[in-house]
């Protein structure tokens, strides 16, 4: 006697797919290849043109699933972006997220129209769809690439905030095909998308962070779920008003991550897992949507558009926007090269398809091919490009991962600070009696699988996790970071 439920097969298949995808991601990370390539390939293998295990032929499903996945990815990106990075890269990042997207869309559209046998509206649609960099691809790249903090901050802000312009251009061009929007309607649409997204995201972010810090809700595990609800409210509220839900949810994530320190650790860990799962599911789904047998027909136009995008449009847009902010030519060249395309352009390519645009299938296939080439060529060469340009000399300690992470204690005016002793930090190789933590005490050192109770003669080794007890204050992380880097003038404040 056996009992089987209708969902049993789906659950088994989903589990196997997730395991295969994560193993593929681990392999991709070892060979310095973007995981999204293997996720897309796995999706194509199991779909209709491959093993035909799963059928996904409705772009509306991909559009809905893609929107949910991007919501989770952008919210996690906002949660993990440090306020200092925003202050450092706000102005150039916003310019890249707005002006550069418009320049890129225009240049790709004009180049596509001149080189390929397509009408002007189709060419402009292709330009709009591929104009923005992809948050999922960029955030994944920043987690493993040893980039200087200045560049990593800029790329984070740009990829998190540039989707609304691409969405606005894509929807506006589809509306142009369906009718004839006036200049005033275009301006109103743009202001509502950008301004509305910022306002809604900020309001819900402030309200949500107040709720997370001031209201006692019981077990610690409910706060990450509450944060997920806040993200959904931000996206849905903005979309209901006609504003950009993607921009709103990123702004909300920034504020919640900065203003809810008590539960920050649990919220970030929970949403990092959700984001990684969403990223895997998103690229698998998009891989299942494409028919590989149709790609050979778009190889030539796809390569032509990729060349225009990577070697002409992106460099021109980045140079025009960043030359005023004091970036060196090496930094401008590098930022031009790492404008990765990923899930966002593919999701946007479903919009003309769903709207019934005559060249919708052509646009989707061309954009999919452009993303494949971009991820393969640019994604694989990021570390090499940084090394050639002399931009990867900063140690592991000064890249994306923060040196000091605070772990607040609930009702006590004390917090624990975690410091990872990475290569290049001043404290590595020093004895504790030679170090003077600012206003605090080293309580524990985690070394591999061992937990040490330190003495003054304990020497800090590379890879140690150092836990300090500190009085709660607004600049604790800054002081401990300065101490770890040996910046004694700051650490002794």
Helices and strands as residue ranges (DSSP letters): H 8-30, H 35-46, H 59-80, H 83-95, I 96-100, H 101-115, H 120-129, H 135-144, H 149-161, H 163-178, H 183-214, H 221-240, H 245-259, H 264-289, H 292-295, G 296-298, H 299-307, I 308-313, H 314-322, G 323-325, H 329-337, H 343-355, H 360-388, G 396-398, E 404-408, E 414-420, G 432-434, E 440-447, E 450-452, E 465-471, H 476-485, H 488-491
